[in-house]
Amino acid sequence: MDITLLLNKKIKAFILENLGSDTSKLALKKNSFPAVNYTDIIHQIVSKKKAKDKLPTWFLTANIIYAEKISIEQTSSEIAAKYKASLVSGINLIDCTGGFGIDAYYFAKSFKNVIHCEINTNLSKIVQHNFKQLQIDTITCLAGDSSDIIKNINQQFDCIYIDPSRRSDAKGKVFLLADCLPNVVYLQEFYYEFTSKILIKTAPILDIQAGLIELKNVAEIHIVAVDNEVKEVLWLIQKDFFESPLIYAVNIEKEIPFCTKIELTKEYRATFSLPKKYLYEPNASLMKSGGFEAISELFEVNKLHQHSHLYTSDEIKDFQGRRFEIIQEIAFQKNELKNYIENQKMNVSTRNFPLKPEEIKKKYKIRDGGTLFAFFTTNLKNEKIVLLCTKI
């Protein structure tokens, strides 16, 4: 990919003119710019479209060049990167897995000097070019293996940041950090020679307990969801930390983070009851935390069942998740159910229930949508029930 050629005025105009075009059809047309690989031009259009919502700063900045498709898809969103950068600060940070540079850009707002390491030389050049367009001069881009770069620089950092990716030859269904590159499990002691603080980003697929077994000195775990979809899990590691870590279940809505703190080793006590006036469904980050007893105690709500992960109360509570008013409780019995749900329009969810939503919708000819929500679940008496609710 030739950066200079892609910055040609006519090519830039062509890219902007075709942001609303069907790129699959556009790709079949004749290339009007024979000096440039047409695939590269189409790629710029596709990536710029994706950047509009995920990377608005890049989208709105002139002369930005987009890297490989996978780099855009795997990169942090600006919203997530901004939250991440709020967790650490100091003089020097090194980003061992720089990628498209979104995280480094936001770390530069919390650190005086940031080093962006990227093993892909072409990607490193693109990112260096983009940082100039973004008018940021406190980030140094270095191409090569991050461990070699750290050895060669041989200085102390206030924080080392790593976003390991799973090796292509990794086998097995269980996601392990030891199967990723860089292998942070193996390299943790090496990193300690150059820092006392490490921040690791992992995919949501990594099990929290599995991560705690692999990593030492974990002080904080931040489960970061954006609009109720878990995007990443952040592991803040401190060299001399030997206590129990704190879990922060974070949901960012309209760029505002809402956070619930859970102490990992504290014995929270859940209370249980039959359905009351209100129903609560925890957000995705709380669900990922596994702190189901903590949710009951912290928000003063009752669990419906040990394994249902739905909560209830007589008085409306502030809650990190969706809140509903229960309109009707129905026993899961064919004849009784038919009168309420058959051929109706509603949103179907199941919690601790033998049937899947698709099976229920098909069986009772339910249409998706509307303002009514039906929760098929199990109560404290192990009875199968349906709760018809409206969202608050």
Rosetta blueprint (number, residue, H / E / L):
1 M L
2 D L
3 I H
4 T H
5 L H
6 L H
7 L L
8 N L
9 K H
10 K H
11 I H
12 K H
13 A H
14 F H
15 I H
16 L H
17 E H
18 N L
19 L L
20 G L
21 S L
22 D L
23 T H
24 S H
25 K H
26 L H
27 A L
28 L L
29 K L
30 K L
31 N L
32 S L
33 F L
34 P L
35 A L
36 V L
37 N L
38 Y H
39 T H
40 D H
41 I H
42 I H
43 H H
44 Q H
45 I H
46 V H
47 S H
48 K H
49 K H
50 K H
51 A H
52 K H
53 D H
54 K H
55 L L
56 P H
57 T H
58 W H
59 F H
60 L H
61 T L
62 A L
63 N L
64 I L
65 I L
66 Y L
67 A L
68 E L
69 K H
70 I H
71 S H
72 I H
73 E H
74 Q H
75 T L
76 S L
77 S L
78 E H
79 I H
80 A H
81 A H
82 K H
83 Y H
84 K H
85 A H
86 S L
87 L L
88 V L
89 S L
90 G E
91 I E
92 N E
93 L E
94 I E
95 D E
96 C L
97 T L
98 G L
99 G L
100 F L
101 G L
102 I H
103 D H
104 A H
105 Y H
106 Y H
107 F H
108 A L
109 K L
110 S L
111 F E
112 K E
113 N E
114 V E
115 I E
116 H E
117 C E
118 E E
119 I L
120 N L
121 T H
122 N H
123 L H
124 S H
125 K H
126 I H
127 V H
128 Q H
129 H H
130 N H
131 F H
132 K H
133 Q H
134 L L
135 Q L
136 I L
137 D L
138 T L
139 I E
140 T E
141 C E
142 L E
143 A E
144 G L
145 D L
146 S H
147 S H
148 D H
149 I H
150 I H
151 K H
152 N H
153 I H
154 N L
155 Q L
156 Q L
157 F E
158 D L
159 C E
160 I E
161 Y E
162 I E
163 D L
164 P L
165 S E
166 R E
167 R L
168 S L
169 D L
170 A L
171 K L
172 G L
173 K L
174 V L
175 F L
176 L L
177 L H
178 A H
179 D H
180 C E
181 L E
182 P L
183 N L
184 V H
185 V H
186 Y H
187 L H
188 Q H
189 E H
190 F H
191 Y H
192 Y H
193 E L
194 F L
195 T E
196 S L
197 K E
198 I E
199 L E
200 I E
201 K E
202 T E
203 A L
204 P L
205 I L
206 L L
207 D L
208 I H
209 Q H
210 A H
211 G H
212 L H
213 I H
214 E H
215 L L
216 K L
217 N L
218 V E
219 A E
220 E E
221 I E
222 H E
223 I E
224 V E
225 A E
226 V E
227 D L
228 N L
229 E E
230 V E
231 K E
232 E E
233 V E
234 L E
235 W E
236 L E
237 I E
238 Q E
239 K L
240 D L
241 F L
242 F L
243 E L
244 S L
245 P L
246 L E
247 I E
248 Y E
249 A E
250 V E
251 N E
252 I E
253 E E
254 K L
255 E L
256 I E
257 P E
258 F E
259 C E
260 T E
261 K E
262 I E
263 E E
264 L L
265 T L
266 K L
267 E L
268 Y L
269 R L
270 A L
271 T E
272 F E
273 S L
274 L L
275 P L
276 K L
277 K L
278 Y E
279 L E
280 Y E
281 E E
282 P E
283 N L
284 A H
285 S H
286 L H
287 M H
288 K H
289 S H
290 G L
291 G L
292 F H
293 E H
294 A H
295 I H
296 S H
297 E H
298 L H
299 F H
300 E L
301 V L
302 N E
303 K E
304 L L
305 H L
306 Q L
307 H L
308 S L
309 H L
310 L L
311 Y E
312 T E
313 S E
314 D L
315 E L
316 I L
317 K L
318 D L
319 F L
320 Q L
321 G E
322 R E
323 R E
324 F E
325 E E
326 I E
327 I E
328 Q E
329 E E
330 I E
331 A E
332 F L
333 Q L
334 K H
335 N H
336 E H
337 L H
338 K H
339 N H
340 Y H
341 I H
342 E L
343 N L
344 Q L
345 K E
346 M L
347 N E
348 V E
349 S E
350 T E
351 R L
352 N L
353 F L
354 P L
355 L L
356 K L
357 P H
358 E H
359 E H
360 I H
361 K H
362 K H
363 K H
364 Y L
365 K L
366 I L
367 R E
368 D L
369 G L
370 G L
371 T L
372 L E
373 F E
374 A E
375 F E
376 F E
377 T E
378 T E
379 N L
380 L L
381 K L
382 N L
383 E L
384 K E
385 I E
386 V E
387 L E
388 L E
389 C E
390 T E
391 K E
392 I L
